[in-house]
């Protein structure tokens, strides 16, 4: 090793300088490949995954949560704002649960990811709704979308700040609380799919 070189062990890398990536468990085997827990200090890849198929599977899961927060027109591109929201939401999750916020987020994604949905199939000009299994990557996408939508809806026209709403939504989804928006959307999608089998 050359003089002046610095080696950093992966267990020393902590998200936001606080939360360890060690011992985070993904219970759902199908989602393991699509929830990236590669240790990074700053979840900001600058769109490096953009031009590769399935590239988003390598984007840190916390950064994907931030990207989903930037969705409606007004907030598009304000990544620093999304970064601060997620950072503060993680602090609140730790204060409320005493657990590593990364683990709580992973559990929320597993719980909020629908396993079955419907698609339209045309047969001779007639459209049928048919139940289909959801691919693992789409399950993660939908779970993240439902979590951020739930937080946004709760914060809209409400004195409660978005950070608190996001923390509450993630905790509720992780506990499989029926009051969680993400869990309600998942159950609704699966119920419709069940009736279309």
Backbone as CSV, one residue per row, in Angstrom:
resi,resn,N_x,N_y,N_z,CA_x,CA_y,CA_z,C_x,C_y,C_z
1,UNK,0.842,-1.193,0.000,0.000,0.000,0.000,0.879,1.246,0.000
2,UNK,0.586,2.164,-0.902,1.413,3.360,-1.039,1.266,4.296,0.138
3,UNK,2.250,5.205,0.251,2.235,6.156,1.369,1.090,7.152,1.180
4,UNK,0.419,7.464,2.254,-0.658,8.449,2.187,-1.994,7.868,1.753
5,UNK,-2.012,6.560,1.380,-3.284,5.952,0.979,-4.107,5.611,2.219
6,UNK,-5.398,5.681,2.061,-6.293,5.446,3.194,-7.200,4.264,2.868
7,UNK,-7.260,3.303,3.757,-8.190,2.195,3.532,-9.346,2.340,4.519
8,UNK,-10.547,2.135,3.997,-11.735,2.249,4.833,-12.492,0.931,4.772
9,UNK,-12.722,0.351,5.942,-13.496,-0.886,5.980,-14.967,-0.542,5.799
10,UNK,-15.710,-1.455,5.130,-17.118,-1.157,4.821,-17.949,-0.966,6.081
11,UNK,-17.586,-1.628,7.174,-18.389,-1.461,8.402,-18.225,-0.064,9.012
12,UNK,-17.164,0.677,8.555,-16.980,2.040,9.063,-17.851,3.046,8.314
13,UNK,-18.339,2.647,7.122,-19.154,3.560,6.322,-20.572,3.553,6.888
14,UNK,-21.027,4.733,7.276,-22.367,4.838,7.857,-23.178,5.858,7.074
15,UNK,-24.441,5.549,6.846,-25.339,6.451,6.138,-25.520,7.740,6.943
16,UNK,-25.364,8.893,6.294,-25.430,10.212,6.940,-24.435,10.295,8.103
17,UNK,-23.398,9.433,8.098,-22.412,9.417,9.171,-22.948,8.841,10.470
18,UNK,-24.125,8.187,10.438,-24.788,7.748,11.662,-25.260,6.308,11.642
19,UNK,-25.936,5.916,10.548,-26.651,4.631,10.538,-25.830,3.558,9.847
20,UNK,-25.612,2.467,10.555,-24.764,1.388,10.046,-25.525,0.513,9.050
21,UNK,-24.781,0.008,8.061,-25.358,-0.936,7.091,-25.199,-2.381,7.565
22,UNK,-24.519,-2.548,8.689,-24.257,-3.904,9.199,-25.540,-4.536,9.739
23,UNK,-25.726,-5.796,9.410,-26.813,-6.577,10.010,-28.204,-6.206,9.528
24,UNK,-28.318,-5.497,8.406,-29.656,-5.203,7.859,-30.151,-6.457,7.152
25,UNK,-31.331,-6.910,7.534,-31.845,-8.185,7.031,-32.990,-7.945,6.052
26,UNK,-32.878,-8.556,4.855,-33.974,-8.525,3.881,-34.616,-9.906,3.919
27,UNK,-35.831,-9.965,4.465,-36.466,-11.269,4.676,-37.036,-11.853,3.392
28,UNK,-37.466,-10.992,2.469,-38.074,-11.468,1.220,-36.976,-11.811,0.212
29,UNK,-36.777,-13.102,-0.106,-35.645,-13.470,-0.984,-35.746,-12.864,-2.385
30,UNK,-36.966,-12.641,-2.888,-37.106,-12.119,-4.252,-36.655,-10.663,-4.351
31,UNK,-36.709,-9.927,-3.225,-36.360,-8.500,-3.274,-34.880,-8.244,-3.006
32,UNK,-34.141,-9.307,-2.594,-32.723,-9.120,-2.221,-31.907,-8.426,-3.291
33,UNK,-32.150,-8.810,-4.560,-31.355,-8.251,-5.657,-31.699,-6.801,-5.961
34,UNK,-32.900,-6.375,-5.546,-33.388,-5.063,-5.971,-33.394,-4.024,-4.860
35,UNK,-33.027,-4.426,-3.640,-32.868,-3.450,-2.559,-31.367,-3.329,-2.308
36,UNK,-30.771,-2.261,-2.802,-29.310,-2.110,-2.722,-28.914,-1.517,-1.373
37,UNK,-28.132,-2.284,-0.613,-27.654,-1.813,0.696,-26.134,-1.696,0.695
38,UNK,-25.583,-1.358,-0.490,-24.134,-1.158,-0.574,-23.765,0.068,0.255
39,UNK,-22.801,-0.059,1.190,-22.515,1.067,2.096,-22.063,2.326,1.361
40,UNK,-22.769,3.427,1.604,-22.374,4.747,1.063,-22.600,5.786,2.155
41,UNK,-21.744,6.801,2.173,-21.931,7.904,3.118,-23.057,8.811,2.647
42,UNK,-22.982,9.134,1.346,-23.916,10.095,0.780,-24.698,9.419,-0.339
43,UNK,-25.998,9.220,-0.158,-26.766,8.528,-1.207,-27.093,9.471,-2.367
44,UNK,-26.099,9.717,-3.221,-26.298,10.616,-4.363,-25.412,10.145,-5.505
45,UNK,-25.975,9.335,-6.414,-25.153,8.758,-7.495,-25.176,9.611,-8.756
46,UNK,-26.031,10.623,-8.797,-26.042,11.527,-9.947,-26.473,10.857,-11.245
47,UNK,-27.369,9.884,-11.160,-27.937,9.271,-12.374,-26.987,8.388,-13.148
48,UNK,-25.998,7.807,-12.481,-25.037,6.937,-13.193,-25.685,5.672,-13.745
49,UNK,-26.819,5.292,-13.149,-27.482,4.045,-13.534,-28.356,4.233,-14.770
50,UNK,-28.530,5.478,-15.164,-29.581,5.891,-16.078,-29.676,5.069,-17.363
51,UNK,-28.545,4.774,-17.992,-28.593,4.206,-19.345,-28.362,2.701,-19.386
52,UNK,-28.486,2.059,-18.224,-28.313,0.596,-18.197,-29.614,-0.059,-17.802
53,UNK,-29.946,-1.141,-18.462,-31.159,-1.851,-18.107,-31.019,-2.414,-16.693
54,UNK,-32.042,-2.291,-15.891,-32.037,-2.714,-14.489,-30.975,-1.975,-13.663
55,UNK,-30.465,-0.859,-14.191,-29.429,-0.102,-13.482,-29.914,0.422,-12.146
56,UNK,-31.229,0.698,-12.059,-31.734,1.284,-10.815,-31.660,0.314,-9.644
57,UNK,-31.469,-0.979,-9.936,-31.336,-1.967,-8.853,-30.056,-1.728,-8.055
58,UNK,-29.062,-1.022,-8.674,-27.804,-0.754,-7.975,-27.793,0.587,-7.236
59,UNK,-28.855,1.376,-7.405,-28.925,2.668,-6.720,-29.274,2.413,-5.255
60,UNK,-28.552,3.046,-4.319,-28.873,2.836,-2.895,-30.358,3.068,-2.632
61,UNK,-30.941,2.205,-1.831,-32.398,2.243,-1.616,-32.841,3.570,-0.998
62,UNK,-31.964,4.181,-0.179,-32.316,5.467,0.447,-32.361,6.561,-0.625
63,UNK,-31.459,6.472,-1.605,-31.478,7.458,-2.684,-32.733,7.295,-3.539
64,UNK,-33.181,6.075,-3.717,-34.400,5.847,-4.502,-35.608,6.452,-3.786
65,UNK,-35.593,6.378,-2.456,-36.657,7.008,-1.666,-36.630,8.526,-1.891
66,UNK,-35.415,9.107,-1.894,-35.278,10.550,-2.133,-35.795,10.918,-3.521
67,UNK,-35.429,10.109,-4.509,-35.839,10.407,-5.885,-37.358,10.390,-6.015
68,UNK,-38.005,9.478,-5.289,-39.471,9.404,-5.345,-40.105,10.625,-4.681
69,UNK,-39.407,11.208,-3.694,-39.930,12.407,-3.027,-39.907,13.621,-3.954
70,UNK,-39.083,13.562,-5.001,-38.962,14.714,-5.908,-40.016,14.671,-7.020
71,UNK,-41.027,13.825,-6.865,-41.923,13.568,-7.986,-42.786,14.728,-8.496
72,UNK,-43.723,15.315,-7.722,-44.623,16.284,-8.347,-43.843,17.480,-8.880
73,UNK,-44.386,18.114,-9.915,-43.679,19.175,-10.640,-42.909,20.170,-9.805
74,UNK,-43.529,20.624,-8.707,-42.901,21.690,-7.913,-41.558,21.280,-7.333
75,UNK,-41.442,20.016,-6.929,-40.225,19.589,-6.223,-39.217,18.888,-7.121
76,UNK,-39.504,18.777,-8.410,-38.614,18.038,-9.301,-37.225,18.659,-9.298
77,UNK,-36.211,17.833,-9.076,-34.828,18.294,-9.132,-34.305,18.867,-7.832
78,UNK,-35.166,19.031,-6.823,-34.683,19.607,-5.559,-34.176,18.486,-4.662
79,UNK,-33.047,17.923,-5.061,-32.566,16.739,-4.356,-32.080,17.082,-2.949
80,UNK,-31.528,18.271,-2.784,-31.028,18.631,-1.457,-32.178,18.704,-0.456
81,UNK,-33.318,19.187,-0.935,-34.515,19.249,-0.100,-34.951,17.829,0.294
82,UNK,-34.986,16.940,-0.709,-35.378,15.545,-0.449,-34.384,14.876,0.493
83,UNK,-33.094,15.197,0.311,-32.031,14.632,1.164,-32.280,15.007,2.627
84,UNK,-32.578,16.290,2.867,-32.812,16.759,4.239,-34.077,16.151,4.842
85,UNK,-35.107,15.989,4.013,-36.360,15.393,4.496,-36.097,13.969,4.983
86,UNK,-35.388,13.177,4.141,-35.120,11.767,4.497,-34.205,11.691,5.718
87,UNK,-33.202,12.573,5.759,-32.262,12.571,6.888,-33.005,12.821,8.209
88,UNK,-33.886,13.816,8.216,-34.637,14.133,9.437,-35.664,13.053,9.753
89,UNK,-36.269,12.478,8.701,-37.245,11.407,8.912,-36.571,10.206,9.578
90,UNK,-35.314,9.906,9.173,-34.573,8.789,9.772,-34.295,9.046,11.254
91,UNK,-33.983,10.314,11.580,-33.779,10.675,12.993,-35.054,10.405,13.794
92,UNK,-36.200,10.807,13.224,-37.481,10.624,13.907,-37.819,9.141,14.059
93,UNK,-37.513,8.342,13.008,-37.776,6.896,13.076,-36.974,6.285,14.223
94,UNK,-35.707,6.719,14.345,-34.864,6.172,15.421,-35.414,6.570,16.790
95,UNK,-35.854,7.828,16.913,-36.389,8.299,18.204,-37.672,7.559,18.579
96,UNK,-38.499,7.233,17.570,-39.787,6.600,17.855,-39.679,5.088,18.057
97,UNK,-38.745,4.434,17.329,-38.681,2.963,17.391,-37.446,2.441,18.109
98,UNK,-36.371,3.254,18.145,-35.121,2.785,18.749,-34.367,1.802,17.867
99,UNK,-34.846,1.601,16.620,-34.203,0.663,15.691,-33.426,1.437,14.633
100,UNK,-32.577,0.695,13.919,-31.855,1.294,12.787,-32.881,1.667,11.713
101,UNK,-32.966,2.960,11.322,-33.977,3.373,10.340,-33.876,2.616,9.017
102,UNK,-32.652,2.196,8.649,-32.492,1.426,7.407,-33.285,0.124,7.468
103,UNK,-33.211,-0.554,8.613,-33.933,-1.816,8.785,-35.445,-1.575,8.743
104,UNK,-35.892,-0.468,9.359,-37.324,-0.135,9.357,-37.798,0.142,7.922
105,UNK,-36.968,0.854,7.138,-37.318,1.152,5.744,-37.427,-0.125,4.926
106,UNK,-36.451,-1.035,5.103,-36.465,-2.305,4.348,-37.730,-3.094,4.680
107,UNK,-38.086,-3.141,5.974,-39.292,-3.883,6.375,-40.548,-3.238,5.787
108,UNK,-40.562,-1.895,5.752,-41.715,-1.174,5.184,-41.872,-1.498,3.698
109,UNK,-40.744,-1.552,2.970,-40.800,-1.859,1.530,-41.313,-3.280,1.324
110,UNK,-40.805,-4.216,2.139,-41.269,-5.612,2.020,-42.772,-5.714,2.257
111,UNK,-43.269,-4.975,3.252,-44.694,-5.056,3.599,-45.593,-4.338,2.599
112,UNK,-45.089,-3.260,2.004,-45.932,-2.420,1.137,-45.870,-2.842,-0.330
113,UNK,-45.074,-3.867,-0.646,-44.911,-4.273,-2.046,-46.012,-5.259,-2.455
114,UNK,-46.890,-4.887,-3.411,-47.960,-5.804,-3.825,-47.401,-7.020,-4.555
115,UNK,-48.011,-8.188,-4.311,-47.522,-9.416,-4.940,-48.266,-9.756,-6.215
116,UNK,-49.466,-9.150,-6.358,-50.308,-9.474,-7.514,-51.075,-8.227,-7.919
117,UNK,-51.215,-8.006,-9.243,-52.007,-6.875,-9.709,-52.730,-7.270,-10.991
118,UNK,-53.449,-6.339,-11.592,-54.187,-6.675,-12.818,-53.573,-5.962,-14.017
119,UNK,-53.760,-6.566,-15.174,-53.338,-5.925,-16.419,-54.456,-6.104,-17.433
120,UNK,-54.476,-5.255,-18.462,-55.533,-5.356,-19.481,-55.045,-6.202,-20.641
121,UNK,-55.891,-7.129,-21.058,-55.571,-7.960,-22.216,-56.713,-7.806,-23.214
122,UNK,-56.370,-7.508,-24.475,-57.389,-7.315,-25.509,-57.609,-8.625,-26.259
123,UNK,-58.842,-9.045,-26.328,-59.214,-10.216,-27.124,-60.275,-9.772,-28.106
124,UNK,-59.897,-9.632,-29.373,-60.869,-9.263,-30.400,-61.679,-8.032,-30.054
125,UNK,-60.984,-6.981,-29.616,-61.676,-5.723,-29.346,-62.313,-5.639,-27.973
126,UNK,-62.244,-6.717,-27.188,-62.806,-6.674,-25.827,-61.643,-6.706,-24.842
127,UNK,-61.662,-5.777,-23.913,-60.561,-5.699,-22.925,-60.944,-6.489,-21.679
128,UNK,-60.073,-7.393,-21.278,-60.266,-8.151,-20.034,-59.226,-7.695,-19.018
129,UNK,-59.586,-7.721,-17.754,-58.611,-7.483,-16.692,-58.193,-8.840,-16.154
130,UNK,-56.888,-9.107,-16.209,-56.369,-10.415,-15.788,-55.359,-10.212,-14.662
131,UNK,-55.421,-11.084,-13.652,-54.467,-11.000,-12.537,-53.101,-11.507,-12.979
132,UNK,-52.056,-10.775,-12.612,-50.679,-11.194,-12.943,-49.793,-11.035,-11.707
133,UNK,-48.731,-11.831,-11.649,-47.752,-11.665,-10.578,-46.917,-10.423,-10.876
134,UNK,-46.464,-9.763,-9.833,-45.671,-8.535,-10.002,-44.195,-8.905,-9.929
135,UNK,-43.395,-8.357,-10.854,-41.955,-8.642,-10.832,-41.323,-7.977,-9.604
136,UNK,-40.226,-8.557,-9.082,-39.612,-8.007,-7.862,-39.230,-6.535,-7.990
137,UNK,-38.679,-6.148,-9.154,-38.262,-4.752,-9.307,-39.461,-3.806,-9.251
138,UNK,-40.553,-4.196,-9.883,-41.762,-3.356,-9.847,-42.342,-3.326,-8.436
139,UNK,-42.207,-4.408,-7.691,-42.699,-4.429,-6.307,-41.994,-3.357,-5.477
140,UNK,-40.665,-3.254,-5.639,-39.900,-2.238,-4.900,-40.323,-0.836,-5.353
141,UNK,-40.480,-0.663,-6.689,-40.887,0.640,-7.240,-42.230,1.079,-6.651
142,UNK,-43.199,0.152,-6.655,-44.538,0.485,-6.173,-44.524,0.788,-4.678
143,UNK,-43.780,-0.017,-3.916,-43.714,0.191,-2.463,-43.166,1.575,-2.151
144,UNK,-42.078,1.972,-2.832,-41.490,3.298,-2.607,-42.480,4.403,-2.992
145,UNK,-43.200,4.180,-4.114,-44.168,5.190,-4.564,-45.302,5.337,-3.546
146,UNK,-45.808,4.218,-3.051,-46.921,4.280,-2.096,-46.487,4.978,-0.797
147,UNK,-45.265,4.659,-0.335,-44.770,5.259,0.921,-44.655,6.783,0.773
148,UNK,-44.054,7.230,-0.347,-43.865,8.684,-0.529,-45.204,9.379,-0.797
149,UNK,-46.107,8.720,-1.533,-47.433,9.311,-1.775,-48.191,9.476,-0.462
150,UNK,-48.094,8.452,0.389,-48.771,8.507,1.683,-48.264,9.660,2.530
151,UNK,-46.936,9.846,2.529,-46.339,10.935,3.309,-46.774,12.289,2.740
152,UNK,-46.778,12.393,1.416,-47.134,13.653,0.769,-48.596,14.017,1.039
153,UNK,-49.474,13.026,0.926,-50.903,13.280,1.173,-51.148,13.698,2.629
154,UNK,-50.408,13.073,3.555,-50.596,13.381,4.976,-50.106,14.788,5.298
155,UNK,-49.063,15.240,4.594,-48.480,16.559,4.895,-49.222,17.691,4.193
156,UNK,-49.995,17.348,3.155,-50.663,18.382,2.352,-51.768,19.053,3.175
157,UNK,-51.799,20.393,3.166,-52.792,21.168,3.923,-52.823,20.787,5.406
158,UNK,-51.644,20.541,5.948,-51.554,20.055,7.322,-50.346,20.708,7.983
159,UNK,-50.487,21.179,9.212,-49.313,21.805,9.860,-48.178,20.814,10.149
160,UNK,-48.480,19.510,10.105,-47.458,18.491,10.376,-46.417,18.482,9.250
161,UNK,-45.132,18.587,9.553,-44.124,18.655,8.480,-43.971,17.319,7.747
162,UNK,-43.484,17.407,6.503,-43.347,16.210,5.649,-42.394,15.184,6.273
163,UNK,-41.361,15.663,6.994,-40.401,14.724,7.608,-41.118,13.793,8.582
164,UNK,-42.004,14.392,9.384,-42.743,13.617,10.384,-43.722,12.657,9.707
165,UNK,-44.376,13.150,8.657,-45.327,12.312,7.920,-44.615,11.117,7.281
166,UNK,-43.423,11.374,6.717,-42.661,10.286,6.090,-42.231,9.266,7.134
167,UNK,-41.742,9.742,8.277,-41.326,8.832,9.357,-42.505,7.986,9.822
168,UNK,-43.665,8.619,10.020,-44.860,7.895,10.481,-45.298,6.854,9.457
169,UNK,-45.252,7.233,8.176,-45.681,6.313,7.102,-44.760,5.095,7.035
170,UNK,-43.438,5.334,7.145,-42.479,4.217,7.083,-42.670,3.290,8.283
171,UNK,-42.854,3.876,9.474,-43.041,3.058,10.686,-44.336,2.245,10.567
172,UNK,-45.422,2.894,10.102,-46.714,2.211,9.979,-46.623,1.058,8.972
173,UNK,-45.941,1.302,7.837,-45.805,0.246,6.822,-44.939,-0.897,7.349
174,UNK,-43.902,-0.544,8.127,-43.018,-1.585,8.684,-43.762,-2.456,9.685
175,UNK,-44.735,-1.866,10.388,-45.525,-2.628,11.376,-46.767,-3.265,10.763
176,UNK,-46.932,-3.138,9.465,-48.111,-3.625,8.732,-49.389,-3.070,9.357
177,UNK,-49.367,-1.781,9.600,-50.509,-1.096,10.209,-51.549,-0.789,9.119
178,UNK,-52.800,-1.247,9.285,-53.821,-0.992,8.241,-54.093,0.492,8.012
179,UNK,-53.675,1.360,8.955,-53.885,2.805,8.782,-52.863,3.416,7.814
180,UNK,-51.820,2.654,7.484,-50.790,3.158,6.564,-51.346,3.228,5.144
181,UNK,-51.087,4.354,4.463,-51.557,4.530,3.079,-50.979,3.445,2.176
182,UNK,-49.680,3.157,2.340,-49.007,2.172,1.488,-49.639,0.787,1.648
183,UNK,-49.947,0.407,2.888,-50.548,-0.902,3.137,-51.969,-0.935,2.559
184,UNK,-52.711,0.165,2.702,-54.073,0.225,2.141,-54.048,0.053,0.622
185,UNK,-53.100,0.738,-0.038,-52.992,0.632,-1.514,-52.624,-0.790,-1.921
186,UNK,-51.689,-1.388,-1.197,-51.271,-2.769,-1.506,-52.457,-3.731,-1.389
187,UNK,-53.197,-3.613,-0.273,-54.341,-4.511,-0.038,-55.396,-4.313,-1.130
188,UNK,-55.611,-3.056,-1.522,-56.611,-2.753,-2.552,-56.228,-3.396,-3.883
189,UNK,-54.950,-3.248,-4.269,-54.473,-3.816,-5.537,-54.599,-5.340,-5.519
190,UNK,-54.214,-5.948,-4.402,-54.278,-7.416,-4.305,-55.733,-7.894,-4.278
191,UNK,-56.622,-7.102,-3.661,-58.042,-7.488,-3.610,-58.658,-7.450,-5.018
192,UNK,-58.321,-6.408,-5.808,-58.834,-6.298,-7.162,-58.296,-7.457,-8.014
193,UNK,-57.005,-7.779,-7.830,-56.383,-8.870,-8.590,-57.044,-10.209,-8.259
194,UNK,-57.387,-10.383,-6.987,-58.024,-11.633,-6.541,-59.370,-11.824,-7.228
195,UNK,-60.118,-10.712,-7.382,-61.426,-10.825,-8.034,-61.316,-10.959,-9.549
196,UNK,-60.118,-10.702,-10.105,-59.947,-10.791,-11.578,-59.260,-12.100,-11.987
197,UNK,-59.074,-12.991,-11.059,-58.352,-14.233,-11.407,-59.098,-15.058,-12.425
